[in-house]
Amino acid sequence: MKTHLAVAVACLTLQLVAPPVQAQQPQAAPAKSHEPPADTRERAQIERLLNKYEQALNAGDVNAAVQLYTDDGVFMAPENPTAIGTKVLQEAYTGVFQAIALKLKFQVAETQLLSPQWALLRTTSTGVVKILANGAEVPGSNQELFLLRKVNGQWKIARYAFSSVLRPAK
């Protein structure tokens, strides 16, 4: 009797503690995607945009630089008025490329995906700036901040500002 009581208590205890065992259907293995995660794809697209911008600057190509901006894009260069919109951006970059030739390399310091349509990109760039008026070449070293907007599935520059990290010559 004591044995039967002990077995009954043990069985009751197991029923209270252990979850009921249910027949489980075999689960199919999750489908493997050959595409990288969305976050990785977005960052890769943003890096391609930055590479195109670097190429446009180094080639002195006004149209290539301006086409990377949104229609209402904003370019804020030190000691210059803010350039807003395609026409003014074309004028600003024409002025830049008439004054200097750039050989810069960008490095990504930070990428923040703010929403499906907005991203922040912080970069640094280093290289050489050739002053076309006298042929002098000086080091270039900047920090940049881009606010990007996705337009028709493509990342574009909505706002761009930069500043030199070199001390001015005295």
N, C-alpha and C positions, 0 to 999 in steps of 0.2 A: 504494500500500500504506500509506504513511504517512497518507494522507488517511482511508482506511478505518479505520485503527487509532485515529486521533484522534476520528472519529465514534463508534466503538464505545466508547471511554473516556468520551466526553461522554454518551452514552446511558446507560451503566452508572452514571455519577455522578448523573445525573438520577434514575435509579431508586432509588438509595440515599438521596438527599436529599429528593426530592419525594414526598409521600404519594401512594399510588395513587389515581387518579381513578376514582370510582365513580359510576354513574348514580344520581342522587338523585330521589326522588319529590318533586313539588311539594308544599310544605307549605301547609296552610291557614293563613290569618291567624288569630292568636289571637282568640278571642271577646272582644268588648269588653263589659265589665260596666258597667252603669249604676249599680251600687252603689259607694259609696265603700269604700276598704279597711277591714278590720275594726277596725284601730286608730283610724281616724278616726270610725267609727260609735260605738265605745265612748266615745271622748272627748266626742262630741256628746251621748250619753245621760247622761254624767256632768255635763256642763254644764246639761242640762235639769233634772237632780236639784237642782243648786245653785240654779238659777233658781226652782224650786218652793219650796226652803227659804227663799230670800230673800223670796219673796212671802208665805209663811206667817208669817215673823217680822214683816214690815212690816204685815201685817193683824192681828197678834196672835191668830192662829188656832191654838189648841192642837192640835186634831185633825189639821189639815193638816201641822203640824210633826211630830207624833209618827208619823203614817203613813209618813213618809219614812225611818224607822228600821227596822232589823231587830227581831224580837221580843225579842232580848237586847241591844238597842242600849244604848250608854253615852254619857252627856252629862256632861262635866266642865267646869263653869264655875268661874272663880276665886272663892275664898272661899265655896264652897258644897260640900255633900257630893256625891259622885258619884251620879248617877241611873242606875239599871240596870233595864232592862225596861220594857215598855209602860206599866204602871200607875204606876210611879215617874216615868217620863218625863212622863206626863200631869200629875202633881202638880207636877213641877219647872217645866214650861212654863206651867202655870196661875199659879204663883207669880211667874214672870218677867213675864208679861203683866199681872198685877195691879199690879206695881210700876213697870213702864216701858212706853213705846211706842217702837218702833224705826222708823227710816227709814234703812235701810242699803243700800249697794250693794256687792256682792261682786265681786272681781276674782280671776281664777285666776292664781296665781303658778307652780304646778307641778302636773302630773298624771303619775303613774307607774302604769302598768298592771303590777301585780305578778304576776298570773296571770289565767286566764280568770274567776276568781271574786273576786279581790281587787284593789283599787286604792287608791292614796294620792292625796289631793287637798290641796294647800296653797293657802290663799287669804289675801287681805287684804280688809278691809271698812272703809268710811268712811261717815259720815253723821251723823245727829242722834239722840240719845237723850233722850226726854222723861220726866222723873221725875213720875209721876202724883200723888204725894203733895203736891207743891207747884207743879207746872206748869213747873218750870225745864227748859230745854233746854240740853243740853251736847253738845259734839262727841263722836262715837264713832269710834274708829279701833282696829281689832283685827287680829290675825293668828290664823288658824285652821288646824287640822289635822284632816282627815277621813280615817278609814279606812273604805272602802266595801266592801260585799260584794254580789255579784250573787245575788239570790234570785228564783227563778222567772222568770228572764230580765230582771229589773229591778234596777238599781243602787239600793242602800239604804245609809243611814248605819249603820255598825256601831259606830264610835267617833267622838266629836267632842269636841275641846277647843279653847279659845281663850284668848287673853290680850290685854289692852289694850296698845297701843303708845304711849299718852299717859301723860305723867307725872302722878301724882296732884297735885291742888291742895294747896298748903300753907296 
